[in-house]
């Protein structure tokens, strides 16, 4: 999978043809991933680049919250200084604006394609609570299944709440615990009871089953979208928006 550096606009030679080459090479990689219906991690990366581009286009500034976790505040501040010098240089800024004008519609088209795939996968996921959902549901179990096989993947999930400048968001962390073959004697309810017996700290654990009703790449589409769909589902029970 081809990557585009977070500082691709300001790093190295600020030349339209050079940046055009970098961008088109990256977007070709995005197209390949989307063509195979593999959404993540490329979709998150694509959205980050597009949002940063729009911020630069509209406000001539960078926004730290839109950068991925791998860039530190110190690294961001260095990048911000570099970009400020670019903004103050009229000739360089003119070249950069030409690059942005070229890149923005291409990013927009790619993001729209990603959204279409995301929505298609999400429409084919069914979420149901297993048994009675307790008052505390910020951690529990996720049963993830693909309808065409007999396996249930069991995850422990934990909801994390974090803030940016404006809002609080819910995120999710999961840990794969086991994969079991389901059958007549191993219903979701029985599996939940078995987990409760094994972990006395959760006598009535919040448990949800997500079933994929169509075939998509598991690691790159079903799993990440199932996690995000569960966060949306749980957010309907709380007061926090979901960060896509």
C-alpha positions as CSV (number, residue, x, y, z in Angstrom):
1,X,0.0,0.0,0.0
2,X,1.4,3.3,-1.1
3,X,1.7,6.0,1.6
4,X,1.6,9.8,1.3
5,X,3.7,11.6,3.9
6,X,1.7,13.8,6.3
7,X,3.8,16.7,5.2
8,X,3.8,16.0,1.5
9,X,2.7,19.5,0.6
10,X,5.5,21.3,2.4
11,X,8.3,18.7,2.3
12,X,10.9,18.8,-0.4
13,X,10.6,20.6,-3.7
14,X,7.4,22.7,-3.9
15,X,6.8,22.2,-7.6
16,X,3.5,21.5,-9.3
17,X,4.7,18.6,-11.5
18,X,6.6,16.9,-8.7
19,X,3.6,17.1,-6.2
20,X,1.3,16.0,-9.0
21,X,3.4,12.9,-9.5
22,X,3.4,12.1,-5.7
23,X,-0.3,12.6,-5.5
24,X,-1.3,10.6,-8.5
25,X,1.0,7.7,-7.4
26,X,-0.7,7.7,-4.0
27,X,-4.2,7.9,-5.5
28,X,-3.4,5.0,-7.8
29,X,-2.6,2.9,-4.7
30,X,-5.9,4.1,-3.1
31,X,-7.8,3.0,-6.2
32,X,-6.2,-0.4,-6.1
33,X,-7.2,-0.9,-2.4
34,X,-10.7,0.3,-3.0
35,X,-11.0,-1.9,-6.1
36,X,-10.4,-4.9,-3.8
37,X,-12.9,-3.4,-1.3
38,X,-10.1,-3.0,1.3
39,X,-11.0,0.2,3.2
40,X,-8.6,0.4,6.1
41,X,-6.2,1.8,6.9
42,X,-6.1,3.7,3.6
43,X,-9.5,5.3,4.1
44,X,-8.6,7.0,7.4
45,X,-5.3,8.2,5.8
46,X,-7.1,9.5,2.8
47,X,-9.6,11.5,4.9
48,X,-6.8,13.0,7.0
49,X,-5.0,14.2,3.9
50,X,-8.3,15.7,2.4
51,X,-9.3,17.4,5.6
52,X,-5.8,19.0,6.0
53,X,-5.9,20.1,2.4
54,X,-9.3,21.8,2.9
55,X,-8.0,23.5,6.1
56,X,-5.1,24.9,4.2
57,X,-7.2,25.9,1.3
58,X,-9.8,27.7,3.4
59,X,-7.8,29.0,6.4
60,X,-4.1,28.8,5.3
61,X,-3.4,26.8,8.5
62,X,-2.9,23.2,9.7
63,X,-5.1,21.7,12.4
64,X,-3.4,19.3,14.8
65,X,-6.5,17.2,15.7
66,X,-6.7,16.1,12.1
67,X,-3.2,14.6,12.0
68,X,-2.8,10.8,12.8
69,X,-1.5,9.7,16.2
70,X,1.9,9.0,14.8
71,X,2.8,12.7,14.5
72,X,3.6,14.3,17.9
73,X,2.8,17.8,19.0
74,X,6.5,18.7,18.7
75,X,6.7,17.4,15.1
76,X,3.4,19.3,14.3
77,X,4.8,22.5,15.6
78,X,7.9,22.1,13.4
79,X,5.7,21.5,10.4
80,X,3.6,24.5,11.3
81,X,6.7,26.7,11.3
82,X,7.7,25.4,7.9
83,X,4.2,26.0,6.5
84,X,4.1,29.6,8.0
85,X,7.2,30.4,6.0
86,X,5.5,29.1,2.9
87,X,2.4,31.3,3.5
88,X,4.6,34.3,3.9
89,X,6.4,33.7,0.6
90,X,4.1,34.9,-2.2
91,X,5.8,33.0,-5.0
92,X,5.9,29.7,-3.1
93,X,2.3,30.2,-1.9
94,X,1.1,30.7,-5.5
95,X,2.7,27.4,-6.5
96,X,1.2,25.7,-3.5
97,X,-2.3,27.0,-4.3
98,X,-2.0,25.6,-7.8
99,X,-1.2,22.2,-6.3
100,X,-4.1,22.5,-3.9
101,X,-6.5,23.4,-6.7
102,X,-5.4,20.3,-8.6
103,X,-5.5,18.0,-5.6
104,X,-8.8,18.9,-3.9
105,X,-11.2,17.5,-6.5
106,X,-9.1,14.3,-6.8
107,X,-9.2,13.8,-3.0
108,X,-12.9,14.5,-3.0
109,X,-13.6,11.9,-5.6
110,X,-11.5,9.3,-3.8
111,X,-13.2,10.0,-0.5
112,X,-16.6,9.7,-2.1
113,X,-15.6,6.3,-3.5
114,X,-14.5,5.2,0.0
115,X,-17.7,6.4,1.6
116,X,-19.7,4.4,-0.9
117,X,-17.8,1.2,0.0
118,X,-18.1,2.0,3.7
119,X,-21.8,2.5,3.4
120,X,-22.2,-0.7,1.5
121,X,-20.3,-2.8,4.1
122,X,-22.2,-1.1,6.9
123,X,-25.6,-1.9,5.4
124,X,-24.6,-5.5,5.4
125,X,-23.8,-5.6,9.1
126,X,-26.4,-6.6,11.6
127,X,-25.9,-5.6,15.3
128,X,-27.9,-7.2,18.0
129,X,-27.5,-7.2,21.8
130,X,-27.0,-10.7,23.4
131,X,-29.3,-11.0,26.4
132,X,-30.0,-8.0,28.6
133,X,-27.6,-5.1,28.2
134,X,-26.4,-3.8,31.6
135,X,-26.3,-0.1,32.5
136,X,-22.6,-0.2,32.2
137,X,-21.7,-1.0,28.6
138,X,-18.4,0.8,28.0
139,X,-16.6,-2.6,28.0
140,X,-17.8,-6.0,27.2
141,X,-17.7,-8.6,24.5
142,X,-18.2,-8.5,20.7
143,X,-19.1,-11.6,18.7
144,X,-18.2,-11.1,15.1
145,X,-19.4,-13.5,12.4
146,X,-19.5,-13.9,8.7
147,X,-22.8,-15.6,7.6
148,X,-21.1,-18.0,5.2
149,X,-18.9,-19.8,7.8
150,X,-19.5,-21.4,11.2
151,X,-16.9,-19.3,13.1
152,X,-17.6,-16.7,15.8
153,X,-14.7,-14.4,16.6
154,X,-14.8,-13.2,20.2
155,X,-13.4,-9.8,21.1
156,X,-13.2,-7.9,24.4
157,X,-14.0,-4.3,23.7
158,X,-13.4,-1.2,25.7
159,X,-14.8,2.2,24.8
160,X,-12.4,5.2,25.2
161,X,-13.6,8.8,25.5
162,X,-11.3,11.5,24.3
163,X,-11.5,15.2,23.6
164,X,-10.4,17.6,20.9
165,X,-10.8,21.4,21.0
166,X,-14.5,21.3,20.5
167,X,-16.1,18.0,21.4
168,X,-15.8,14.7,23.2
169,X,-15.6,11.5,21.1
170,X,-16.0,7.8,21.6
171,X,-13.4,5.4,20.3
172,X,-13.0,1.7,20.7
173,X,-10.2,-0.7,21.5
174,X,-10.6,-4.4,20.9
175,X,-8.7,-7.5,21.9
176,X,-9.2,-10.8,20.1
177,X,-9.8,-13.5,22.7
178,X,-10.8,-16.6,20.8
179,X,-12.5,-18.1,17.7
180,X,-15.0,-20.8,18.2
181,X,-17.2,-22.9,15.9
182,X,-20.8,-22.2,16.7
183,X,-23.6,-24.8,16.6
184,X,-26.9,-25.8,18.0
185,X,-25.4,-26.2,21.5
186,X,-23.3,-23.0,21.3
187,X,-25.8,-20.1,20.9
188,X,-24.8,-16.5,21.5
189,X,-26.6,-16.7,24.9
190,X,-24.6,-19.8,25.9
191,X,-21.4,-18.3,24.8
192,X,-22.1,-15.2,26.9
193,X,-22.8,-17.3,30.0
194,X,-19.6,-19.2,29.4
195,X,-17.6,-16.0,29.3
196,X,-19.4,-14.7,32.5
197,X,-18.4,-17.9,34.3
198,X,-14.8,-17.5,33.2
199,X,-14.6,-13.9,34.3
200,X,-16.3,-13.2,37.6
201,X,-15.7,-9.5,37.3
202,X,-18.4,-9.4,34.6
203,X,-21.4,-11.4,35.9
204,X,-23.6,-9.8,33.2
205,X,-21.2,-8.5,30.6
206,X,-22.4,-6.2,27.9
207,X,-22.4,-8.4,24.8
208,X,-23.2,-7.7,21.2
209,X,-23.2,-9.8,18.1
210,X,-22.3,-8.4,14.7
211,X,-23.0,-10.5,11.6
212,X,-21.7,-9.7,8.1
213,X,-24.3,-10.6,5.5
214,X,-22.1,-10.1,2.5
215,X,-18.5,-11.0,1.6
216,X,-15.9,-8.3,2.1
217,X,-12.2,-8.5,3.2
218,X,-12.3,-9.2,6.9
219,X,-9.3,-7.4,8.3
220,X,-9.5,-4.4,6.1
221,X,-13.3,-3.8,5.9
222,X,-15.5,-6.0,8.1
223,X,-13.6,-5.8,11.3
224,X,-12.9,-2.0,11.4
225,X,-16.4,-1.1,10.2
226,X,-18.0,-3.5,12.7
227,X,-16.0,-1.7,15.4
228,X,-17.1,1.7,14.2
229,X,-20.7,0.5,13.9
230,X,-20.7,-0.8,17.4
231,X,-19.4,2.6,18.7
232,X,-22.3,4.3,16.8
233,X,-24.8,1.8,18.3
234,X,-23.5,2.4,21.8
235,X,-23.3,6.2,21.3
236,X,-27.1,6.1,20.8
237,X,-27.2,5.0,24.4
238,X,-24.9,7.8,25.6
239,X,-24.2,11.4,24.8
240,X,-21.0,11.4,22.8
241,X,-20.6,11.8,19.0
242,X,-18.6,9.2,17.0
243,X,-15.3,10.1,15.4
244,X,-15.0,8.5,12.0
